[in-house]
Every structure is written in C-alpha cells, then in structure tokens.
Amino acid sequence: MESAGSKEGINNSGSKFKQEIHSKVIRAGKRTYFFDVKSTRSDEFYLTITESKKRFGENGKFSYEKHKIFLYKEDFEKFMESLQEVVDYIFEKQPEDERVSRSNDEETEAEFEEAEIAEVKDYTNVEFEDI
C-alpha cells in the first residue's frame, strides 16, 4: 500500500481548493484500487474508490479500464457495515479450496508494478493513449 500527500487544484471559478486530500493505493494482481479522500467546494470530504484494470489490446498495447464509486460521509457507516457483512459471509461460506490466496496476488503484482507506478504518481491526469 502506498499513500500520496495533499494536492491543490483550481476550480472553474479560479479559486484554490483542496481537490485531493489523501490517497491509498492497493495493488491486487491485475487490479489496482485507489481510495482517495477529496473535498468539495464547501470543504466537505468524500471518498472515491477507483478500480483500475490493465487491459492488453490486440495490437500489443495496453490501456486501463477504470470504474469509480463516489461515497459521501452520510453513507460511510452503512457502507462499512454492509461491506463487513458480505466479507464475513464470503469467508464463512466459501469453501477453503476455492479461496484465492494472497500469495497468488503478490506473484502477479510484480508483473504490473512498474507500469502502475507511473499511474499512481498522477493517475487522474494521465493520458492513457500516450502510454
């Protein structure tokens, strides 16, 4: 896991605001998850969860497919409770031999780490067609 510091941006009206407050990166095999704390113009914090998957095209080039969830503080408690409930259910009900081991994720993680590092540094402003 990695963490990024604060960033400042400029909104459409030209005034400065804290766009990205804190980030956590989780590499999980071919996927990378970004947990980003951001601020609205009225200084309300919210969370974005982004899943980034590396995809290889027929031409040999790769791109990233991204999915993003915006989570606001009034939903944090319900979200965390529900997430914990379904994770507990999976660990309780999933047969042991069907679970993916963490070591498998760590082995495949090394394959993608170098390309992902460039994305982590400033992934929101990267033009993926230029990679």
DSSP file with accessible surface (Angstrom, degrees, kcal/mol):
  #  RESIDUE AA STRUCTURE BP1 BP2  ACC     N-H-->O    O-->H-N    N-H-->O    O-->H-N    TCO  KAPPA ALPHA  PHI   PSI    X-CA   Y-CA   Z-CA
    1    1 A M              0   0  164      0, 0.0     2,-0.3     0, 0.0    25,-0.2   0.000 360.0 360.0 360.0 143.2    0.0    0.0    0.0
    2    2 A E  E     -A   25   0A  77     23,-1.2    23,-2.0     2,-0.0     2,-0.4  -0.884 360.0-149.6-127.9 160.6    1.1    3.5   -0.8
    3    3 A S  E     -A   24   0A  69     -2,-0.3     2,-0.3    21,-0.2    21,-0.2  -0.981   5.3-154.2-132.0 140.8   -0.1    6.8    0.3
    4    4 A A  E     -A   23   0A  30     19,-1.2    19,-1.1    -2,-0.4     3,-0.1  -0.827  17.9-125.0-111.8 156.8    0.0   10.1   -1.5
    5    5 A G        -     0   0   54     -2,-0.3    -1,-0.1     1,-0.2     2,-0.1   0.052  44.2 -57.7 -85.6-164.2    0.1   13.6    0.0
    6    6 A S        -     0   0   86     16,-0.1     2,-0.3    13,-0.0    15,-0.2  -0.431  46.1-165.4 -79.0 152.0   -2.2   16.6   -0.4
    7    7 A K  E     -B   20   0A  61     13,-2.4    13,-0.8    -2,-0.1    12,-0.6  -0.979   7.9-147.1-133.8 147.9   -2.8   18.3   -3.8
    8    8 A E  E     +B   18   0A 125     -2,-0.3     2,-0.2    10,-0.2    10,-0.2  -0.913  18.9 179.3-114.2 145.5   -4.3   21.6   -4.6
    9    9 A G  E     -B   17   0A  11      8,-2.3     8,-1.7    -2,-0.4     2,-0.5  -0.768  26.9-118.0-131.2 178.5   -6.3   22.4   -7.6
   10   10 A I  E     -B   16   0A 114     -2,-0.2     6,-0.2     6,-0.2     5,-0.1  -0.989  26.3-144.4-123.0 125.7   -8.1   25.3   -9.1
   11   11 A N    >   -     0   0   15      4,-2.0     3,-2.0    -2,-0.5     8,-0.0  -0.197  38.5 -86.6 -80.2-180.0  -11.9   25.1   -9.7
   12   12 A N  T 3  S+     0   0  157      1,-0.3    -1,-0.1     2,-0.1    -2,-0.0   0.771 126.4  57.4 -61.2 -27.2  -13.7   26.6  -12.6
   13   13 A S  T 3  S-     0   0   97      2,-0.1    -1,-0.3     1,-0.0     3,-0.1   0.500 116.0-112.1 -83.9  -2.3  -14.1   29.9  -10.9
   14   14 A G  S <  S+     0   0   49     -3,-2.0     2,-0.2     1,-0.3    -2,-0.1   0.339  75.4 126.6  93.8  -8.7  -10.3   30.3  -10.5
   15   15 A S        -     0   0   59      1,-0.1    -4,-2.0    -5,-0.1    -1,-0.3  -0.528  62.1-110.8 -84.3 154.1  -10.2   29.9   -6.7
   16   16 A K  E     +B   10   0A 152     -6,-0.2     2,-0.3    -2,-0.2    -6,-0.2  -0.573  41.2 164.8 -83.7 143.8   -8.0   27.4   -5.0
   17   17 A F  E     -B    9   0A  39     -8,-1.7    -8,-2.3    -2,-0.2     2,-1.0  -0.973  46.1 -98.9-149.3 157.9   -9.5   24.4   -3.1
   18   18 A K  E     +B    8   0A 109     -2,-0.3    21,-0.6   -10,-0.2   -10,-0.2  -0.727  41.5 174.6 -81.7 107.7   -8.1   21.1   -1.9
   19   19 A Q  E     +     0   0A  96     -2,-1.0    20,-1.0   -12,-0.6     2,-0.5   0.932  69.9  24.9 -80.6 -51.3   -9.0   18.7   -4.5
   20   20 A E  E     +BC   7  38A   8    -13,-0.8   -13,-2.4    18,-0.2    -1,-0.3  -0.976  61.9 173.4-121.3 120.7   -7.3   15.6   -3.3
   21   21 A I  E     -     0   0A  29     16,-3.3     2,-0.3    -2,-0.5    17,-0.2   0.873  65.8  -6.3 -93.8 -44.5   -6.6   15.3    0.5
   22   22 A H  E     - C   0  37A  77     15,-1.4    15,-3.4   -16,-0.1     2,-0.3  -0.992  59.5-162.2-156.0 146.4   -5.3   11.8    1.0
   23   23 A S  E     -AC   4  36A   3    -19,-1.1   -19,-1.2    -2,-0.3     2,-0.4  -0.990   5.8-168.9-137.1 146.8   -4.8    8.7   -1.1
   24   24 A K  E     -AC   3  35A  84     11,-2.0    11,-2.8    -2,-0.3     2,-0.4  -0.993  11.4-157.2-129.5 137.9   -4.2    5.0   -0.5
   25   25 A V  E     -AC   2  34A   5    -23,-2.0   -23,-1.2    -2,-0.4     2,-0.5  -0.963   6.1-171.0-118.2 132.3   -3.2    2.6   -3.2
   26   26 A I  E     - C   0  33A  54      7,-2.8     7,-3.1    -2,-0.4     2,-0.5  -0.977   8.7-156.4-123.9 116.8   -3.9   -1.2   -3.0
   27   27 A R  E     + C   0  32A  28     -2,-0.5     2,-0.3     5,-0.2     5,-0.2  -0.815  16.3 172.9 -92.1 131.0   -2.3   -3.4   -5.7
   28   28 A A  E >   - C   0  31A  24      3,-3.1     3,-1.9    -2,-0.5     2,-0.3  -0.730  56.2 -75.0-140.5  82.5   -4.1   -6.7   -6.1
   29   29 A G  T 3  S-     0   0    7     76,-0.5    -1,-0.2    -2,-0.3    83,-0.1  -0.437 116.2  -4.6  66.4-123.8   -2.8   -8.7   -9.0
   30   30 A K  T 3  S+     0   0  128     -2,-0.3    24,-1.4    -3,-0.1     2,-0.3   0.490 128.1  73.4 -82.6  -1.9   -4.0   -7.2  -12.3
   31   31 A R  E <   -CD  28  53A 100     -3,-1.9    -3,-3.1    22,-0.2     2,-0.4  -0.838  59.7-163.3-113.0 151.7   -6.1   -4.7  -10.4
   32   32 A T  E     -CD  27  52A   3     20,-2.3    20,-2.9    -2,-0.3     2,-0.4  -0.998   9.2-154.9-129.8 135.4   -5.2   -1.6   -8.5
   33   33 A Y  E     -CD  26  51A  71     -7,-3.1    -7,-2.8    -2,-0.4     2,-0.5  -0.933   3.9-161.0-111.8 135.0   -7.6    0.1   -6.1
   34   34 A F  E     -CD  25  50A   2     16,-2.6    16,-2.5    -2,-0.4     2,-0.6  -0.970   4.5-167.0-116.3 125.7   -7.3    3.8   -5.3
   35   35 A F  E     -CD  24  49A  67    -11,-2.8   -11,-2.0    -2,-0.5     2,-0.5  -0.952  18.8-178.2-109.9 107.9   -9.0    5.2   -2.1
   36   36 A D  E     -CD  23  48A   0     12,-2.7    12,-2.5    -2,-0.6     2,-0.6  -0.943  21.1-152.1-117.7 125.1   -9.0    9.0   -2.5
   37   37 A V  E     +CD  22  47A  39    -15,-3.4   -16,-3.3    -2,-0.5   -15,-1.4  -0.837  28.6 175.1 -90.7 125.2  -10.3   11.5    0.0
   38   38 A K  E     -CD  20  46A  19      8,-2.5     8,-2.1    -2,-0.6     2,-0.4  -0.797  23.0-129.0-126.8 170.5  -11.3   14.6   -1.8
   39   39 A S  E     - D   0  45A   4    -20,-1.0     6,-0.2   -21,-0.6     2,-0.1  -0.961  11.9-137.7-125.5 139.1  -13.0   17.9   -0.8
   40   40 A T    >   -     0   0   39      4,-2.3     3,-2.0    -2,-0.4   -22,-0.2  -0.301  41.4 -95.3 -79.5 174.7  -16.0   19.6   -2.3
   41   41 A R  T 3  S+     0   0  160      1,-0.3    -1,-0.1     2,-0.1   -23,-0.1   0.785 129.1  55.2 -62.7 -25.5  -16.0   23.4   -2.9
   42   42 A S  T 3  S-     0   0   85      2,-0.1    -1,-0.3     1,-0.0     3,-0.1   0.173 122.8-107.5 -94.2  20.0  -17.8   23.7    0.5
   43   43 A D    <   +     0   0  114     -3,-2.0     2,-0.5     1,-0.2    -2,-0.1   0.732  69.7 147.1  63.6  26.2  -14.9   21.7    2.2
   44   44 A E        -     0   0   87      1,-0.0    -4,-2.3    28,-0.0    -1,-0.2  -0.817  43.5-133.5 -89.2 128.3  -17.0   18.6    2.7
   45   45 A F  E     +D   39   0A 104     -2,-0.5    28,-0.7    -6,-0.2     2,-0.3  -0.555  29.9 170.8 -80.7 147.2  -14.8   15.4    2.5
   46   46 A Y  E     -DE  38  72A  38     -8,-2.1    -8,-2.5    -2,-0.2     2,-0.4  -0.931  26.2-120.3-146.4 168.8  -15.9   12.4    0.4
   47   47 A L  E     -DE  37  71A  32     24,-3.1    24,-3.6    -2,-0.3     2,-0.4  -0.927  14.2-163.9-116.7 134.7  -14.3    9.2   -0.7
   48   48 A T  E     -DE  36  70A   0    -12,-2.5   -12,-2.7    -2,-0.4     2,-0.5  -0.974   5.4-162.3-113.1 135.8  -13.8    8.0   -4.3
   49   49 A I  E     -DE  35  69A  23     20,-2.6    20,-2.5    -2,-0.4     2,-0.5  -0.983  12.0-172.8-114.9 119.6  -13.0    4.3   -4.8
   50   50 A T  E     -DE  34  68A   0    -16,-2.5   -16,-2.6    -2,-0.5     2,-0.5  -0.961  13.3-159.5-119.0 130.4  -11.4    3.5   -8.2
   51   51 A E  E     -DE  33  67A  40     16,-2.8    16,-2.0    -2,-0.5     2,-0.5  -0.935  12.8-169.0-103.4 126.6  -10.7    0.1   -9.6
   52   52 A S  E     -DE  32  66A   0    -20,-2.9   -20,-2.3    -2,-0.5     2,-0.4  -0.979   2.7-172.4-119.5 125.0   -8.1    0.2  -12.4
   53   53 A K  E     -DE  31  65A  29     12,-2.7    12,-2.9    -2,-0.5     2,-0.4  -0.969  21.6-130.6-119.3 133.2   -7.5   -2.9  -14.5
   54   54 A K  E     - E   0  64A  24    -24,-1.4     2,-0.4    -2,-0.4    10,-0.2  -0.681  27.3-169.1 -81.9 128.0   -4.8   -3.2  -17.0
   55   55 A R  E     - E   0  63A 106      8,-3.3     8,-2.7    -2,-0.4     2,-0.5  -0.960  12.3-144.9-120.8 138.1   -6.1   -4.5  -20.4
   56   56 A F  E     - E   0  62A 128     -2,-0.4     6,-0.2     6,-0.2     2,-0.1  -0.870  16.1-147.3-104.1 130.7   -4.0   -5.6  -23.3
   57   57 A G    >   -     0   0   38      4,-3.5     3,-1.7    -2,-0.5    -1,-0.0  -0.378  29.6-103.5 -88.3 171.5   -5.2   -4.9  -26.9
   58   58 A E  T 3  S+     0   0  208      1,-0.3    -1,-0.1     2,-0.1    -2,-0.0   0.778 119.6  61.5 -65.0 -26.1   -4.7   -7.0  -30.0
   59   59 A N  T 3  S-     0   0  121      2,-0.1    -1,-0.3     1,-0.1     3,-0.1   0.401 119.7-107.4 -82.4   2.6   -2.0   -4.6  -31.1
   60   60 A G  S <  S+     0   0   59     -3,-1.7     2,-0.2     1,-0.3    -2,-0.1   0.325  83.4 119.7  89.2  -9.7    0.1   -5.4  -28.1
   61   61 A K        -     0   0  139     -5,-0.1    -4,-3.5     1,-0.0    -1,-0.3  -0.546  53.1-139.9 -85.1 157.3   -0.5   -2.0  -26.4
   62   62 A F  E     -E   56   0A  57     -6,-0.2     2,-0.3    -2,-0.2    -6,-0.2  -0.799  18.3-179.8-116.7 159.2   -2.2   -1.8  -23.0
   63   63 A S  E     -E   55   0A  59     -8,-2.7    -8,-3.3    -2,-0.3     2,-0.5  -0.883  27.2-110.9-142.6 173.7   -4.8    0.5  -21.6
   64   64 A Y  E     -E   54   0A  20     -2,-0.3     2,-0.5   -10,-0.2   -10,-0.2  -0.949  15.6-155.2-115.5 132.1   -6.5    0.9  -18.2
   65   65 A E  E     -E   53   0A  71    -12,-2.9   -12,-2.7    -2,-0.5     2,-0.4  -0.912  22.1-165.7-101.0 127.8  -10.2    0.2  -17.6
   66   66 A K  E     -E   52   0A  68     -2,-0.5     2,-0.4   -14,-0.2   -14,-0.2  -0.931  18.0-174.3-123.5 143.1  -11.5    2.2  -14.6
   67   67 A H  E     -E   51   0A  92    -16,-2.0   -16,-2.8    -2,-0.4     2,-0.4  -0.998  14.8-163.9-130.1 135.7  -14.6    2.1  -12.5
   68   68 A K  E     -E   50   0A  87     -2,-0.4     2,-0.4   -18,-0.2   -18,-0.2  -0.960  11.0-166.7-129.2 140.9  -15.2    4.7   -9.9
   69   69 A I  E     -E   49   0A  89    -20,-2.5   -20,-2.6    -2,-0.4     2,-0.5  -0.978  11.8-150.5-121.0 133.8  -17.6    5.0   -6.9
   70   70 A F  E     -E   48   0A 102     -2,-0.4     2,-0.5   -22,-0.2   -22,-0.2  -0.926  15.6-171.9-103.3 127.3  -18.2    8.2   -5.0
   71   71 A L  E     -E   47   0A  14    -24,-3.6   -24,-3.1    -2,-0.5     2,-0.2  -0.979   6.9-155.0-126.4 122.0  -19.1    7.7   -1.3
   72   72 A Y  E >   -E   46   0A  93     -2,-0.5     3,-2.8   -26,-0.2     4,-0.5  -0.645  29.2-110.2 -99.8 153.7  -20.2   10.6    0.8
   73   73 A K  G >  S+     0   0  112    -28,-0.7     3,-1.0     1,-0.3     4,-0.5   0.777 113.8  64.0 -58.4 -29.0  -19.8   10.7    4.6
   74   74 A E  G 3  S+     0   0  141      1,-0.2    -1,-0.3     2,-0.1     4,-0.2   0.720 109.0  43.3 -67.8 -13.9  -23.6   10.3    5.3
   75   75 A D  G <> S+     0   0   72     -3,-2.8     4,-2.5     1,-0.1    -1,-0.2   0.453  86.5  95.1-106.2  -3.9  -23.2    6.8    3.8
   76   76 A F  H <> S+     0   0   69     -3,-1.0     4,-3.0    -4,-0.5     5,-0.3   0.918  84.3  47.7 -55.7 -51.0  -20.0    5.7    5.4
   77   77 A E  H  > S+     0   0  133     -4,-0.5     4,-2.6     1,-0.2     5,-0.2   0.944 115.2  43.7 -61.4 -49.0  -21.4    3.8    8.3
   78   78 A K  H  > S+     0   0  152     -4,-0.2     4,-2.4     1,-0.2     5,-0.2   0.901 115.0  51.0 -62.4 -40.3  -24.0    1.8    6.2
   79   79 A F  H  X S+     0   0   72     -4,-2.5     4,-2.8     2,-0.2    -2,-0.2   0.949 112.5  44.8 -62.2 -49.1  -21.4    1.1    3.5
   80   80 A M  H  X S+     0   0  122     -4,-3.0     4,-2.7    -5,-0.2     5,-0.2   0.910 114.0  49.5 -64.6 -42.2  -18.8   -0.2    6.0
   81   81 A E  H  X S+     0   0  110     -4,-2.6     4,-2.3    -5,-0.3    -1,-0.2   0.932 114.5  44.7 -61.9 -44.6  -21.3   -2.3    7.9
   82   82 A S  H  X S+     0   0   67     -4,-2.4     4,-2.4    -5,-0.2     5,-0.2   0.904 112.9  50.7 -68.4 -40.7  -22.6   -3.9    4.7
   83   83 A L  H  X S+     0   0   92     -4,-2.8     4,-2.5    -5,-0.2     5,-0.2   0.943 112.0  47.4 -61.5 -46.5  -19.1   -4.4    3.3
   84   84 A Q  H  X S+     0   0  106     -4,-2.7     4,-2.8     1,-0.2     5,-0.2   0.907 110.4  53.7 -62.2 -39.3  -18.1   -6.2    6.5
   85   85 A E  H  X S+     0   0  137     -4,-2.3     4,-2.2    -5,-0.2    -1,-0.2   0.933 112.2  42.2 -61.5 -46.3  -21.2   -8.3    6.5
   86   86 A V  H  X S+     0   0   77     -4,-2.4     4,-2.4     2,-0.2    -1,-0.2   0.878 113.8  51.8 -73.4 -33.3  -20.6   -9.6    2.9
   87   87 A V  H  X S+     0   0   48     -4,-2.5     4,-2.5    -5,-0.2     5,-0.2   0.940 111.2  48.1 -65.3 -44.8  -16.9  -10.1    3.5
   88   88 A D  H  X S+     0   0   81     -4,-2.8     4,-2.2    -5,-0.2    -2,-0.2   0.915 110.9  52.0 -59.7 -41.7  -17.7  -12.1    6.7
   89   89 A Y  H  X S+     0   0  139     -4,-2.2     4,-3.0    -5,-0.2     5,-0.3   0.934 109.2  49.5 -60.4 -45.6  -20.3  -14.1    4.7
   90   90 A I  H  X S+     0   0   87     -4,-2.4     4,-2.7     1,-0.2    -2,-0.2   0.941 112.6  46.4 -61.2 -47.0  -17.8  -14.9    2.0
   91   91 A F  H  < S+     0   0  114     -4,-2.5    -1,-0.2     1,-0.2    -2,-0.2   0.853 117.1  45.4 -65.8 -31.2  -15.2  -16.1    4.5
   92   92 A E  H  < S+     0   0  139     -4,-2.2    -2,-0.2    -5,-0.2    -1,-0.2   0.906 124.4  29.4 -77.2 -40.9  -17.8  -18.2    6.3
   93   93 A K  H  < S+     0   0  116     -4,-3.0    -2,-0.2    -5,-0.2    -3,-0.2   0.724  93.7  96.1 -96.6 -25.9  -19.5  -19.8    3.3
   94   94 A Q  S  < S-     0   0   73     -4,-2.7     5,-0.1    -5,-0.3    -4,-0.0  -0.541  81.4-114.2 -71.8 127.3  -16.7  -20.0    0.7
   95   95 A P    >>  -     0   0   71      0, 0.0     3,-1.5     0, 0.0     4,-0.6  -0.314  24.8-119.5 -58.9 143.7  -15.1  -23.5    0.7
   96   96 A E  G >4 S+     0   0  139      1,-0.3     3,-1.1     2,-0.2    -2,-0.1   0.867 110.8  53.6 -55.5 -42.6  -11.4  -23.2    1.7
   97   97 A D  G 34 S+     0   0  134      1,-0.2    -1,-0.3     3,-0.0    -3,-0.0   0.660 104.0  57.8 -72.7 -11.7  -10.0  -24.6   -1.6
   98   98 A E  G <4 S+     0   0  119     -3,-1.5    -1,-0.2     2,-0.1    -2,-0.2   0.586  83.1 103.3 -91.9 -11.7  -12.0  -22.0   -3.6
   99   99 A R  S << S-     0   0   86     -3,-1.1     2,-0.4    -4,-0.6    -8,-0.0  -0.483  74.5-123.4 -73.6 142.1  -10.4  -19.0   -1.9
  100  100 A V        -     0   0  106     -2,-0.2     2,-0.1     1,-0.0    -1,-0.1  -0.708  28.7-130.0 -83.8 129.8   -7.7  -17.1   -3.7
  101  101 A S     >  -     0   0   50     -2,-0.4     4,-1.1     1,-0.1     3,-0.5  -0.468   9.1-126.7 -81.0 153.9   -4.5  -16.9   -1.7
  102  102 A R  H  > S+     0   0  200      1,-0.2     4,-2.1     2,-0.2     5,-0.2   0.838 107.7  64.6 -66.5 -30.5   -2.7  -13.7   -1.0
  103  103 A S  H  > S+     0   0   56      1,-0.2     4,-2.0     2,-0.2    -1,-0.2   0.868  97.1  55.8 -64.8 -33.0    0.5  -15.2   -2.4
  104  104 A N  H  > S+     0   0   80     -3,-0.5     4,-1.8     1,-0.2    -1,-0.2   0.917 108.2  48.2 -62.8 -42.3   -1.1  -15.6   -5.8
  105  105 A D  H  X S+     0   0   63     -4,-1.1     4,-1.7     1,-0.2   -76,-0.5   0.908 109.8  52.4 -63.5 -40.2   -1.9  -11.8   -5.9
  106  106 A E  H  X S+     0   0  127     -4,-2.1     4,-1.0     1,-0.2    -1,-0.2   0.876 107.5  52.3 -66.5 -35.0    1.7  -11.0   -4.8
  107  107 A E  H  < S+     0   0  131     -4,-2.0     4,-0.5     1,-0.2     3,-0.3   0.930 114.6  40.2 -67.0 -45.3    3.2  -13.0   -7.6
  108  108 A T  H >X S+     0   0   41     -4,-1.8     4,-0.7     1,-0.2     3,-0.7   0.755 102.9  72.5 -76.4 -20.8    1.2  -11.4  -10.3
  109  109 A E  H >X S+     0   0   48     -4,-1.7     3,-1.2     1,-0.2     4,-1.1   0.890  88.9  59.8 -60.7 -39.3    1.6   -8.0   -8.7
  110  110 A A  H 3X S+     0   0   72     -4,-1.0     4,-0.5    -3,-0.3     3,-0.3   0.843  96.2  62.9 -61.2 -30.5    5.2   -7.8   -9.7
  111  111 A E  H <4 S+     0   0  131     -3,-0.7    -1,-0.3    -4,-0.5     4,-0.2   0.818 115.0  29.7 -62.9 -32.4    4.3   -8.0  -13.4
  112  112 A F  H <X S+     0   0   14     -3,-1.2     4,-2.1    -4,-0.7    -1,-0.2   0.490  91.6  96.3-108.9  -3.6    2.3   -4.8  -13.3
  113  113 A E  H  X S+     0   0   76     -4,-1.1     4,-1.9    -3,-0.3    -2,-0.1   0.900  81.6  52.5 -61.1 -43.6    4.1   -2.7  -10.7
  114  114 A E  H  X S+     0   0  173     -4,-0.5     4,-0.9     1,-0.2    -1,-0.2   0.938 113.4  42.7 -62.4 -45.2    6.3   -0.7  -13.0
  115  115 A A  H  > S+     0   0   25      1,-0.2     4,-1.0    -4,-0.2    -1,-0.2   0.875 113.1  53.7 -68.3 -35.0    3.5    0.5  -15.3
  116  116 A E  H  X S+     0   0    2     -4,-2.1     4,-2.6     1,-0.2    -1,-0.2   0.817  96.1  67.2 -70.5 -29.0    1.3    1.2  -12.3
  117  117 A I  H  X S+     0   0   63     -4,-1.9     4,-1.9     1,-0.2    -1,-0.2   0.927  99.8  50.1 -59.8 -42.7    3.9    3.4  -10.6
  118  118 A A  H  X S+     0   0   62     -4,-0.9     4,-1.0    -3,-0.2    -1,-0.2   0.911 111.8  48.8 -62.1 -37.9    3.5    6.0  -13.3
  119  119 A E  H  X S+     0   0    2     -4,-1.0     4,-0.7     1,-0.2     3,-0.4   0.905 107.8  54.2 -69.7 -38.8   -0.2    5.9  -12.9
  120  120 A V  H >< S+     0   0   20     -4,-2.6     3,-0.5     1,-0.2    -1,-0.2   0.894  98.8  63.0 -63.9 -38.5   -0.1    6.3   -9.1
  121  121 A K  H 3< S-     0   0  161     -4,-1.9    -1,-0.2     1,-0.2    -2,-0.2   0.883 137.6 -14.2 -58.4 -39.5    2.1    9.4   -9.3
  122  122 A D  H >< S+     0   0   61     -4,-1.0     3,-1.5    -3,-0.4     4,-0.4  -0.233  78.5 158.7-158.2  57.3   -0.6   11.4  -11.1
  123  123 A Y  G X< S+     0   0    7     -4,-0.7     3,-0.7    -3,-0.5    -3,-0.1   0.776  70.2  61.2 -65.3 -24.7   -3.2    8.9  -12.3
  124  124 A T  G 3  S+     0   0   57      1,-0.2    -1,-0.3    -4,-0.2    -4,-0.1   0.752 110.8  39.6 -76.0 -16.8   -6.0   11.4  -12.6
  125  125 A N  G <  S+     0   0  112     -3,-1.5     2,-0.3    -6,-0.2    -1,-0.2   0.284  86.7 118.6-113.1   9.5   -4.1   13.5  -15.2
  126  126 A V    <   -     0   0   41     -3,-0.7     2,-0.9    -4,-0.4     3,-0.1  -0.613  57.2-143.2 -81.4 133.0   -2.6   10.7  -17.3
  127  127 A E    >   -     0   0  118     -2,-0.3     3,-1.5     1,-0.2     4,-0.3  -0.857  13.5-163.5 -90.8 105.8   -3.5   10.4  -20.9
  128  128 A F  G >  S+     0   0   41     -2,-0.9     3,-1.1     1,-0.3    -1,-0.2   0.770  83.7  65.0 -69.4 -22.2   -3.5    6.7  -21.3
  129  129 A E  G 3  S+     0   0  151      1,-0.2    -1,-0.3    -3,-0.1    -2,-0.0   0.774  98.9  56.1 -68.7 -21.8   -3.4    6.9  -25.1
  130  130 A D  G <         0   0  134     -3,-1.5    -1,-0.2     0, 0.0    -2,-0.2   0.547 360.0 360.0 -86.2  -8.9    0.1    8.4  -24.7
  131  131 A I    <         0   0   95     -3,-1.1   -69,-0.1    -4,-0.3    -3,-0.0  -0.484 360.0 360.0 -77.0 360.0    1.5    5.5  -22.7
